[in-house]
Amino acid sequence: MRDNYDFSNSIKNPYIEKVKQQITIPVDEETLGYFKSLSAQNGIPYQNLIHLYLRDCAQQQKQLSIEM
């Protein structure tokens, strides 16, 4: 290894602002089963599918309608 490195021409990481924060949320078995079946069909981990769905909802500013 070198004693010193020159970082004067380095570029800031463009993905630094897209760091994900890990959380824990309760999800019922039916909902989790739905995303796991989508995962099996598409070959995408179910956690990524849930993230993509939530991000899409946020970007479109979808409003939740609760019917009782």
C-alpha positions as CSV (number, residue, x, y, z in Angstrom):
1,M,0.0,0.0,0.0
2,R,1.0,3.6,-0.6
3,D,1.8,5.9,2.2
4,N,-0.4,8.7,0.6
5,Y,-3.2,8.7,-1.9
6,D,-4.3,11.6,-4.1
7,F,-8.1,12.2,-3.9
8,S,-8.0,15.6,-5.5
9,N,-9.7,14.4,-8.7
10,S,-12.3,12.2,-6.9
11,I,-16.0,12.4,-7.6
12,K,-18.6,12.5,-4.8
13,N,-20.7,9.3,-4.6
14,P,-24.0,10.1,-6.5
15,Y,-25.9,7.4,-4.5
16,I,-25.1,8.7,-1.1
17,E,-28.5,10.4,-0.8
18,K,-30.3,7.2,-1.7
19,V,-29.2,5.2,1.4
20,K,-32.1,3.1,2.6
21,Q,-33.1,3.0,6.3
22,Q,-34.0,-0.4,7.7
23,I,-37.3,-0.6,9.6
24,T,-39.4,-3.3,11.1
25,I,-43.2,-3.3,10.4
26,P,-45.8,-5.9,11.1
27,V,-47.3,-7.4,7.9
28,D,-50.1,-9.9,7.9
29,E,-49.6,-13.3,6.3
30,E,-52.0,-12.7,3.4
31,T,-50.2,-9.5,2.4
32,L,-46.7,-11.0,2.8
33,G,-47.9,-14.1,0.8
34,Y,-49.1,-11.8,-2.0
35,F,-45.6,-10.1,-2.3
36,K,-43.8,-13.5,-2.0
37,S,-45.9,-14.9,-4.9
38,L,-45.1,-11.9,-7.0
39,S,-41.5,-12.4,-6.0
40,A,-41.5,-16.0,-7.3
41,Q,-43.1,-14.9,-10.6
42,N,-40.7,-12.1,-11.3
43,G,-37.5,-13.2,-9.6
44,I,-37.3,-10.1,-7.5
45,P,-36.9,-10.3,-3.7
46,Y,-40.2,-9.6,-2.0
47,Q,-38.6,-6.9,0.1
48,N,-37.6,-5.1,-3.0
49,L,-41.2,-5.4,-4.4
50,I,-42.6,-3.9,-1.2
51,H,-40.1,-1.1,-1.4
52,L,-41.0,-0.4,-5.1
53,Y,-44.7,-0.4,-4.3
54,L,-44.3,2.0,-1.4
55,R,-42.0,4.3,-3.4
56,D,-44.6,4.3,-6.2
57,C,-47.4,5.3,-3.8
58,A,-45.2,8.1,-2.4
59,Q,-44.2,9.5,-5.8
60,Q,-47.8,9.5,-7.0
61,Q,-49.0,10.8,-3.6
62,K,-51.7,8.2,-3.4
63,Q,-54.3,8.7,-0.7
64,L,-55.5,5.7,1.4
65,S,-59.2,5.2,1.5
66,I,-60.4,3.1,4.5
67,E,-63.8,1.6,4.1
68,M,-65.4,-0.1,7.1
